[in-house]
Amino acid sequence: MTASGRRALVTGITGQDGSFLAEQLLADGFEVHGLVRGGGRGELGNVAHLRDRIAFVDGDLLRPDTLRTALSELRPDELYHLAAPSFVPDSWREPARFAAAIVGATATLLEAVRDLSPGTRFLFAGSGEMFGEAADSPQTEATACLPRNPYATAKLAAHLLVGELREHAGLFACSAIMYNHESERRPPNFVSRKITRAAAAIKLGLERELVLGDTEAIRDWSFAGDAVAGCSLMLRRQEPADYILASGIGRTVRELLEAAFGHVGLDPDAFVRVDAALVRAPEATPRVGDPSRARTELGWLPSLSFEALVGRMVEADLRELGRSGNRRGEVPFAP
């Protein structure tokens, strides 16, 4: 144990959120354990730089025995369940896998906490996707959910399980209802990173065009590091509760384009093409979260503005692509 005597277990530690959380927990003096397939012997993704500071335990969301074993052996003070398949379009192709990995794994972990480590404080990474076609925007913790895809349905089911085990088993269990939260560690198949990477690549002369779907779609974007800071605040309250972690401001994909391309002095209209085949049906209700409860009860405030977040992502992509050795000559800054 560390001097603080506190131990945390993080599922999904190699991902964007897990890496920011691991850094934060280490700074807070926690002994940090990450649940990964193979026990950390393979690729460590976003926590490769923390390899010598984190202990890894073998675990797989689709193997309940490994989850129970990890809980039995570690009995952590705090358990952050971040792991889940997260690319929404894939949930239409594999609804059974998404349900097993999201609902099944969450149920297994909650059951293991109840049976093996009842003193563990548990946090589930929920999603604003679960609100779907909700009647209200912005959404609050009390807004009725009408999910629109298998991923959102699975997240809602797991969110409800957290509340039920909190009420009926007395667990300290919370759902962090997170909206779109981004960083330079976001995989490039997500639209936010696709845009910032394209802006950097076009600026460096590596690409000439970005093809997108609906640029008027609205999302609530915030910084991933701020989102996981809110998760920690949730587990250190006196009583467990669910909170929306969001910026509270809806922005269009067009606004993200303008911020990213503007950061490198380019006009997106000169490089972005909309492909009608990629445009989905418009959403009846803008998916925007109301963070008032988190700000009032947790004192949670963002550290990065939208513009600063986009700039940070573009700068990271410029550095990464600039190291590739494939520069063919930069696109000049727009007048």
C-alpha positions in Angstrom: 0.0 0.0 0.0 1.0 3.6 -0.5 1.4 6.1 2.4 -2.2 7.0 1.9 -3.3 3.4 2.5 -5.9 3.7 -0.3 -6.3 1.3 -3.2 -8.2 1.8 -6.4 -9.1 -0.6 -9.1 -9.8 0.7 -12.6 -11.4 -1.2 -15.5 -10.7 0.2 -18.9 -7.4 1.7 -17.6 -5.7 1.6 -21.0 -8.3 3.9 -22.6 -8.7 7.6 -22.7 -10.6 8.0 -19.5 -8.7 5.3 -17.6 -5.4 6.9 -18.3 -6.4 10.3 -17.1 -8.0 8.7 -14.0 -4.8 6.7 -13.3 -2.7 9.8 -13.4 -5.1 11.6 -11.1 -5.3 8.7 -8.6 -1.5 8.3 -8.5 -1.2 12.1 -7.8 -3.7 11.6 -5.0 -1.5 8.9 -3.4 -3.5 5.8 -4.4 -2.1 2.4 -5.1 -3.6 1.9 -8.5 -4.5 -1.4 -10.1 -5.7 -1.8 -13.6 -7.9 -4.6 -14.9 -6.6 -5.7 -18.3 -6.7 -8.9 -20.4 -3.4 -10.8 -19.9 -2.5 -8.9 -16.7 -0.6 -6.1 -18.4 1.8 -8.3 -20.4 0.7 -6.9 -23.7 0.1 -3.4 -25.1 -0.9 -0.8 -22.5 -2.3 1.9 -24.7 -2.6 5.2 -23.0 -1.0 4.1 -19.7 2.2 2.7 -21.3 4.1 5.6 -19.6 2.8 4.5 -16.2 3.8 0.8 -16.6 6.1 1.0 -13.6 3.7 2.8 -11.4 0.5 0.7 -11.9 -0.1 -2.9 -10.8 -2.1 -4.9 -13.4 -4.5 -7.7 -12.8 -5.9 -10.1 -15.4 -9.6 -9.6 -16.2 -12.0 -9.7 -19.0 -15.5 -8.2 -19.1 -16.8 -11.4 -20.8 -15.3 -13.7 -18.1 -17.2 -13.2 -14.8 -14.8 -15.4 -12.9 -11.9 -13.1 -13.6 -13.9 -10.1 -12.3 -14.9 -11.8 -9.1 -11.3 -13.0 -8.5 -10.0 -9.4 -8.9 -12.4 -8.1 -6.3 -11.7 -11.0 -3.9 -7.9 -10.4 -4.1 -7.8 -6.6 -4.1 -10.8 -5.5 -2.1 -10.2 -1.9 -3.3 -11.4 1.2 -1.5 -12.6 2.6 -4.9 -13.6 0.8 -8.0 -14.0 2.7 -11.2 -15.8 0.6 -13.9 -14.9 2.5 -17.1 -14.4 -0.5 -19.5 -17.0 -1.0 -22.2 -17.2 -1.1 -26.0 -17.9 2.5 -26.8 -18.2 2.9 -30.6 -21.9 3.3 -31.0 -22.2 2.1 -34.6 -20.7 -1.2 -33.7 -23.5 -1.9 -31.3 -25.9 -2.5 -34.2 -23.7 -5.2 -35.6 -23.0 -6.9 -32.2 -25.9 -6.1 -29.8 -25.3 -9.4 -27.8 -21.7 -8.6 -27.2 -22.4 -5.0 -26.2 -25.1 -6.2 -23.7 -22.8 -8.8 -22.2 -19.9 -6.5 -21.9 -21.8 -3.6 -20.5 -24.8 -5.0 -18.6 -23.4 -8.4 -17.7 -20.0 -7.1 -16.5 -21.6 -4.3 -14.4 -23.9 -6.8 -12.8 -21.0 -9.1 -12.0 -18.9 -6.4 -10.5 -21.8 -5.1 -8.4 -22.5 -8.6 -7.2 -18.9 -9.1 -6.4 -18.7 -5.9 -4.4 -21.8 -6.9 -2.4 -20.6 -10.4 -1.7 -16.8 -10.0 -1.4 -15.9 -6.3 -0.7 -18.9 -4.4 0.6 -16.8 -1.5 1.7 -15.7 -0.8 -1.8 -17.1 2.4 -3.3 -18.2 1.7 -6.9 -18.5 4.0 -9.9 -20.1 3.1 -13.2 -19.3 5.1 -16.3 -22.7 5.8 -17.7 -23.5 7.8 -20.8 -25.7 10.6 -22.0 -26.6 8.4 -24.9 -29.1 6.6 -22.7 -31.5 9.6 -22.8 -32.0 9.2 -26.6 -35.2 10.7 -27.7 -35.9 12.4 -24.3 -38.5 15.0 -24.2 -36.3 17.6 -22.6 -33.0 19.4 -23.5 -30.8 19.9 -21.6 -31.3 16.6 -19.7 -31.1 16.3 -15.9 -30.6 13.2 -13.7 -34.4 13.0 -13.5 -35.1 13.1 -17.3 -36.9 10.0 -18.6 -34.8 7.9 -21.0 -35.7 6.7 -24.5 -32.6 5.1 -25.9 -32.1 4.9 -29.7 -29.5 2.2 -30.1 -28.2 -1.0 -28.5 -25.3 0.7 -26.9 -27.5 3.3 -25.2 -30.0 0.6 -24.1 -27.2 -1.4 -22.5 -25.8 1.7 -20.7 -29.3 2.4 -19.4 -29.8 -1.1 -18.1 -26.5 -1.0 -16.3 -27.3 2.5 -14.9 -30.5 1.1 -13.5 -28.7 -1.8 -11.9 -26.4 0.5 -10.1 -29.4 2.4 -8.6 -31.1 -0.9 -7.6 -28.1 -2.4 -5.9 -27.5 0.9 -4.1 -31.1 0.9 -2.8 -31.5 -2.8 -2.0 -28.0 -3.8 -1.0 -26.8 -0.6 0.6 -23.8 -0.3 -1.7 -22.0 2.9 -2.2 -22.6 2.8 -5.9 -22.9 5.7 -8.4 -23.4 6.4 -12.0 -21.4 9.1 -13.7 -23.6 10.1 -16.6 -21.0 11.4 -19.0 -21.6 13.2 -22.3 -19.1 13.5 -25.1 -15.7 14.0 -23.4 -12.6 14.3 -25.5 -8.9 14.6 -25.6 -5.8 13.8 -27.8 -6.1 10.3 -26.4 -9.5 9.7 -28.1 -9.3 7.0 -30.9 -9.4 8.5 -34.4 -12.6 6.8 -35.4 -14.6 9.2 -33.2 -15.7 12.4 -35.0 -13.9 14.8 -32.6 -10.5 13.2 -33.2 -11.2 12.6 -36.9 -11.7 16.4 -37.2 -8.7 17.5 -35.2 -6.5 15.0 -36.9 -7.7 16.0 -40.4 -7.1 19.7 -39.6 -3.5 18.9 -38.6 -2.9 16.6 -41.5 -4.2 19.1 -44.0 -2.1 21.9 -42.4 1.0 19.7 -42.8 0.2 18.8 -46.4 -0.5 15.1 -45.6 -4.2 15.2 -46.7 -6.4 17.4 -48.9 -9.9 16.6 -47.8 -12.1 15.6 -44.9 -15.4 13.8 -45.6 -18.1 14.0 -42.9 -21.8 13.4 -42.4 -24.2 15.9 -40.8 -22.2 18.9 -39.7 -25.3 20.4 -37.9 -25.6 17.5 -35.4 -25.4 18.8 -31.9 -23.2 17.4 -29.1 -22.1 18.4 -25.6 -18.3 18.3 -25.6 -16.0 18.6 -22.6 -12.5 17.6 -21.6 -12.0 13.9 -20.6 -9.6 14.9 -17.7 -12.4 17.0 -16.2 -14.9 14.2 -16.6 -12.8 11.7 -14.6 -12.1 14.4 -12.0 -15.9 14.5 -11.5 -15.9 10.7 -11.1 -13.4 10.9 -8.2 -15.5 13.6 -6.5 -18.5 11.4 -6.7 -16.8 8.6 -4.8 -15.6 10.9 -2.0 -19.0 12.3 -1.1 -20.7 11.2 2.1 -23.6 9.7 0.3 -23.7 8.0 -3.1 -25.7 9.5 -5.9 -25.7 9.8 -9.7 -24.5 12.9 -11.5 -24.4 14.3 -15.0 -20.9 15.3 -16.1 -21.3 17.6 -19.1 -20.5 21.1 -20.3 -24.2 22.1 -20.4 -23.6 23.7 -23.9 -24.7 22.1 -27.1 -22.4 22.7 -30.1 -22.6 21.6 -33.7 -20.1 19.5 -35.5 -19.7 22.6 -37.7 -18.5 24.6 -34.6 -16.0 21.9 -33.8 -14.7 22.1 -37.4 -14.4 25.8 -37.3 -12.5 25.7 -34.0 -10.1 22.9 -35.2 -9.4 24.4 -38.7 -9.3 27.9 -37.3 -6.6 26.8 -34.8 -4.3 26.2 -37.8 -5.5 29.2 -39.8 -7.5 27.3 -42.3 -11.1 27.7 -43.6 -12.9 24.3 -43.3 -15.1 25.1 -46.2 -12.1 24.7 -48.5 -11.4 21.2 -47.3 -14.5 19.6 -45.9 -17.0 17.6 -48.0 -20.3 16.4 -46.7 -21.3 12.9 -48.0 -25.0 12.5 -48.0 -24.6 8.7 -47.4 -23.1 9.4 -44.0 -25.9 11.8 -42.9 -28.2 10.1 -40.3 -31.7 11.1 -39.5 -31.8 14.3 -37.3 -32.2 13.9 -33.6 -35.5 15.2 -32.3 -33.9 16.3 -29.0 -30.4 17.8 -28.7 -28.3 15.7 -26.4 -27.1 18.2 -23.9 -26.5 17.6 -20.2 -27.4 19.9 -17.3 -24.4 19.7 -14.9 -26.0 21.9 -12.3 -26.2 19.2 -9.7 -22.6 18.2 -10.0 -21.5 21.8 -9.8 -23.6 22.6 -6.8 -23.1 19.4 -4.8 -19.6 18.3 -5.9 -18.1 21.7 -6.7 -17.2 20.3 -10.1 -16.0 22.9 -12.6 -14.3 22.4 -16.0 -10.6 23.3 -16.3 -10.6 23.6 -20.1 -12.9 25.6 -22.3 -14.2 24.1 -25.6 -11.8 26.2 -27.6 -8.8 25.3 -25.4 -9.8 21.6 -25.6 -10.0 21.6 -29.4 -6.7 23.5 -29.6 -5.0 21.0 -27.3 -6.2 18.1 -29.6 -5.0 19.8 -32.8 -1.6 20.6 -31.3 -1.2 17.0 -30.2 -2.1 15.8 -33.7 0.3 18.3 -35.3 3.1 16.9 -33.1 2.3 13.3 -33.8 1.9 13.7 -37.6 4.9 16.0 -37.8 7.0 13.2 -36.4 5.9 10.7 -39.0 8.4 12.0 -41.6 5.8 12.2 -44.3 5.3 16.0 -44.5 4.9 17.2 -48.1 4.8 20.9 -47.4 2.4 22.8 -45.2 -0.8 24.4 -46.5 -0.3 28.2 -46.1 -2.3 30.0 -43.5 -5.5 31.5 -44.8 -5.3 35.3 -45.2 
